[in-house]
């Protein structure tokens, strides 16, 4: 599995890039990719990752349901994936 980054022209102001997780090797997901990840630049210049999600209304609030979620319900697993994507992003920047 690897992550690849896609630069978009004329995207939103703080959009750093989009990311896709590409599944390689053997197995049922081989040759597939999971799209919809985005890397955003915060006001202080830090970069953070958002998962593909769906917005839904809860009364007057707007909430988001992430499509990529931990099977056991631990938020630490989501943070681990976001950290991996950020590590790969910074490594790709250093290599460029």
C-alpha positions as CSV (number, residue, x, y, z in Angstrom):
1,X,0.0,0.0,0.0
2,X,1.3,3.5,-0.8
3,X,0.0,7.0,-0.8
4,X,0.2,9.4,-3.7
5,X,-0.4,13.1,-3.8
6,X,-2.2,15.1,-6.4
7,X,-1.8,18.8,-6.8
8,X,-5.0,20.6,-8.0
9,X,-4.9,23.9,-9.9
10,X,-7.3,26.6,-8.8
11,X,-8.3,24.7,-5.6
12,X,-9.4,26.3,-2.3
13,X,-6.9,28.7,-0.8
14,X,-5.6,26.4,2.0
15,X,-5.8,23.1,0.1
16,X,-2.2,21.8,0.0
17,X,-3.0,18.7,-2.1
18,X,-5.3,15.7,-2.4
19,X,-4.1,12.2,-1.5
20,X,-5.0,8.7,-2.6
21,X,-4.2,5.4,-0.9
22,X,-3.2,2.9,-3.6
23,X,-3.5,-0.8,-2.8
24,X,-0.7,-2.9,-4.3
25,X,0.4,-6.6,-4.1
26,X,-2.1,-9.4,-3.6
27,X,-5.6,-9.5,-2.2
28,X,-9.0,-8.3,-3.1
29,X,-8.1,-4.6,-3.0
30,X,-5.0,-5.0,-5.3
31,X,-5.1,-2.5,-8.1
32,X,-7.7,-0.3,-6.3
33,X,-7.3,3.1,-4.7
34,X,-9.2,5.0,-2.0
35,X,-9.6,8.6,-2.9
36,X,-10.9,11.7,-1.1
37,X,-8.1,12.4,1.4
38,X,-7.1,16.1,1.5
39,X,-4.2,17.9,3.1
40,X,-4.9,21.4,4.3
41,X,-2.7,24.2,5.5
42,X,-3.8,25.7,8.8
43,X,-3.6,29.4,9.6
44,X,-0.3,28.8,11.4
45,X,1.2,26.9,8.5
46,X,0.7,23.5,9.9
47,X,-0.6,20.7,7.6
48,X,-3.4,18.4,8.6
49,X,-5.3,15.5,6.9
50,X,-9.0,15.1,6.4
51,X,-10.7,11.8,5.6
52,X,-13.4,11.2,3.0
53,X,-16.6,11.9,4.8
54,X,-20.3,12.5,4.4
55,X,-22.0,15.5,6.0
56,X,-25.3,15.0,7.8
57,X,-27.6,17.3,9.9
58,X,-28.2,16.7,13.6
59,X,-30.8,19.3,14.5
60,X,-29.2,22.6,13.7
61,X,-25.6,21.1,13.8
62,X,-23.7,19.8,10.9
63,X,-21.7,16.7,11.6
64,X,-19.5,14.4,9.5
65,X,-19.3,10.7,9.2
66,X,-15.8,9.6,8.2
67,X,-15.9,6.7,5.7
68,X,-12.5,5.4,6.9
69,X,-13.1,4.4,10.5
70,X,-11.4,2.1,13.0
71,X,-13.0,-1.4,13.2
72,X,-12.7,-1.4,17.0
73,X,-13.7,2.2,17.5
74,X,-10.4,3.6,18.8
75,X,-9.6,7.2,17.6
76,X,-5.9,6.3,17.9
77,X,-6.1,4.2,14.8
78,X,-7.4,7.1,12.7
79,X,-4.6,9.3,14.1
80,X,-2.1,6.7,13.1
81,X,-3.3,6.7,9.5
82,X,-3.3,10.5,9.4
83,X,0.2,10.6,10.8
84,X,1.4,8.0,8.1
85,X,-0.1,10.2,5.3
86,X,1.6,13.3,6.7
87,X,5.0,11.4,7.0
88,X,4.7,10.3,3.4
89,X,3.8,13.9,2.3
90,X,6.8,15.4,4.1
91,X,9.1,12.7,2.7
92,X,7.8,13.4,-0.9
93,X,8.5,17.1,-0.3
94,X,12.1,16.4,0.8
95,X,12.6,14.1,-2.2
96,X,11.4,16.8,-4.6
